[in-house]
Amino acid sequence: AGWPLRHLSTVSSGLFTESCKIAVVGSGPAGMYTAETLSKELPNCQIDVIEKLPVPFGLVKFGVAPDHPEVKVVSEKFGDLLKSHPRIRFVPNVALGRANPSLNPHEHISQPNLSRIPVSELHKYYDAAVICCGADGERELGVIGEQNLEGVYSARQFVGWYNGHPHFQWPILTQVHKTHIPQPLPSSPFSLTPETRSAAIIGNGNVALDVARILMVGSSASCEKLLSNTEISPESLKWMQQATHLDHLHLIGRRGPAQ
């Protein structure tokens, strides 16, 4: 018999009528809402939420800007689900498939206890699996210097850094980019210094605007007041207060803001 991998609407049509075990791979919003729905639709089902990182909630924790607590508050609901639901179990530090050094060359440094298993292993222990993982790498522009010029970084790295993502902390990114930050500035993998007066962001979507806002708040006198009570990492806040003094920030996009 084949392994049932179907649209979730089949849940209510009798695909699983008895006790079963389902793996939800990924504990971001998609994974957590999936686990919640399955727990309601399948009252006899055991659900394991498998997560690559040591902590849950994916983009809610590591993608949403720290000055948007009204969005991050959904993590409280997810936390209650993991803590109190008797049939939902959180399984951290487990990733599917082989490591890809080109996407995460620093993974083995930041997470030495990470276990990797093939999808076939899930087949042995679960009746079904729902893959709720996000993108594992940047979307490159294909322009010269994108990968090797000093001072060029992806939003994924910068956002992960100021949100405290374990794969994007000092000195991990420093080993990847070989960036040398003059002391006594706080630890940071980025090459902005108090002498840096101008920066550019390629893109004008929601992530680009988050990065722009954080950079400009970091350059303002009210930085600590605006960010100290948020979930920004302490090292990032300290660095922004001492090292970020931008006068000009350029947003470069293909379309205008009205589009």
N, C-alpha and C positions, 0 to 999 in steps of 0.2 A: 504494500500500500504506500502511496506517496504521502509526503509530509504536507499537511494542510497549510497552505499559504494563500489566503484568499482575502477578499475585501471584508472589512469588519461587519458589514451588514449580514454576512452569513452566520454571525454569532447568534442572532435571534431566530435563525431559520432551522436550528437544530443540529448544527455541525458539532457542537460540544454539548451533549445532554447529560453527561456524567462528570465525575471529578476529573480534572485535567490540570496540566502544569504549562504555563505560558511564560516565555521570556519576552520582556520589553527591553530592547537595547537602546539605551539613552535615557537620561533622567532630566532632560530639558522640558519645556512646556509640552511639546508633542508627546514625549514619553509619559509624563505624569498624567496628562489628561487621558491618554490611552489606558494607563493602568487603572485610573479611576473608573472609566467607562466599563472596562472588562470586569472589574470587581462588582459592579452593579448588575451587569448583564449575565454574568456567570457566577452564581452564588457558591458553587462548589469548586471553584478554580483557585489554584495557588499561582500567584504572580510574582516573578522575580524581576526587579528593575535593575538591569546591569549597566554599570557606568564605568567609563574609562578613568575618570578622575577620582580622587579620594573623597570628594564632596559632591552632593547632587545639585540639580537645577540648571545646569548648562547656561544658556544665554541669559536667563533671568539673573543669574549671579555674575557671570563673567562678560556679558555683552551689553546689557542695558547700562546706560551712563549712571554714575553714582549719584548725580543730582536729580534723578528721576525716581524717588522712592515710591511714588504712587504706582509705578509699573512693577517695581521689585516686590511690592507687598504680597503678590500672589504666591511668593515662596513660602509664606506663612501657612497658606492652605496646603501646599504640597508637603511641607514639613509635618503638619498634623496627620496627613494621609500616611506617610512613611512611619511615623511614630506609633500611631494608634490602630491602624487597620491590621487585623489578625492574619490576613491572607496576602499581604503585600510585603515583600522583603527587598531591602536595598542591598545590592552586591557591588561594592566599589572596586576600583583598581583592576578591572577586567576589560580588555579590548578585543574586538573581533579582527581576525586576519593578521597578516604579516605587517611588521613595521615598515614604514616608508621614509627612509632618511631624508629624501628630498623635500618632504612636507614637514617633518618634525625631526630635524637633526639633533635636537637637544632633549628629546623625550627620555632617553636612557639616563640623562643626568638629573633631570627634574623629578623623575618618577621611577626610581630603581626597583620598586616593588610591583611594578605593573606586570600583570600576566596577560598573555595573548593566547587566544584560542581560535581555531578555525570554525567556520559556520557548521561544519559537520559535527563538531562536538555538541553544539546546541541540539542538533537532531537526536543525539543519544539520550538527552535528559529532559527534553521538552516536547509537548505535543504540537506546539506551534510557537512561532516567534514573530514579533512585530519590530521591524528595524526603524528606530526613530532618531538616528544619528544625523547631525548636521554636517556641513562641509568641513573637511579636515585640512584645508589648505587655502592659500590666497588665490584669487583670480588675477593673473598677471596681465599687464597691458601689452607686453611684448616690445617695450621700448628699450633703447640702449642705456645701460647703466642701472636698470631697475634692480638687478640682483647684486651688484658689486660696488656701487658708488657709496662712499660714506655719506651719511645724512639722509639716505633714502630708506624708508621703512613702510611696512604695510599697516593698515588700520587694525588688522587682526592682532599684530604684535603690540601696537600702542594701546589699544583698548584692553587687551588682555593684561598688559602691564599695570595700567592704572586701576584695574579692577581686581588685581591680586591673583590672576591665573597662574598656577604653579609652573607652567611651561614658558612663561614670559617674564621671569624675574631676573634680577641681577644676582649672580654674574652669568646666568645661562645665555641670555641674548648677547652679552658681551663676547662670549666665546664664539658665537655664530658670526657676529658682525665685526669682531676684532676692533671695537670702538674703544678709544682711550679717553676717559673723562678726567680732566685735570682735578686734582683734589684741592681744597677740602669740600668739594661739592658732594651732596648726598649721592648714594649709589644709584646709578641709572644706566641702562644700556644705550641711551640715546645721546646724540652729540650736541644737543642744545646747551649753550652756556650763557652766562649773563651778557656776553657780547653779541649773542644772536638776536638780531632785531627783526628778521623777516622769515616767514615760513610759508609754504604752499601746500595745499591739500588738493589732490586730484579726485574730483567727484563732488557732487552737491546733494547727495541723498541723506537719509537720516543718520547714518553712521558718520559721514563726513561732517555733518553739522554738530553731532555729539563731540567729535574730536576738536572741531573749531571752538566750540563753546568751552570745553575743558581747558584748552590752551589759552584762550583769552581770559578766562577766570583766573587761571594760574598766573597770568601776567598782571593781574589787578591787585590793588592794595587790599581788597576785601576777600582775597583768596581763602584765608583760613576761616573767615566767618561763613562763607558760602559752601565750603566743602568739608570742614572739620567734622560735622555731624552726619556725614554721609558714609557710604561703604567704600569710599576710595581707600586704597592701601596707604598706610602711614608713610611708607618710603616715598611713594609717588607724590603725596601732598607736600612732604618736606622738600623734595626736589623741585617741585613747581614753585614753591615759595622762594627758593634761593636761586634757581637757575633759569626760570622762564620770565623773560622781560621783553616780549615781542611788541614792536610798534606797528607792524603790518602783517596781516594774515591774508593770503590770496586763496580764494576758492575757485578752482578751475573745473568747469563742467561742460558737457556737450549741449545741455539745454538750459534754458533760463529758469529761474525759480518758479514762475507761474506754470511751467510745464511739468 
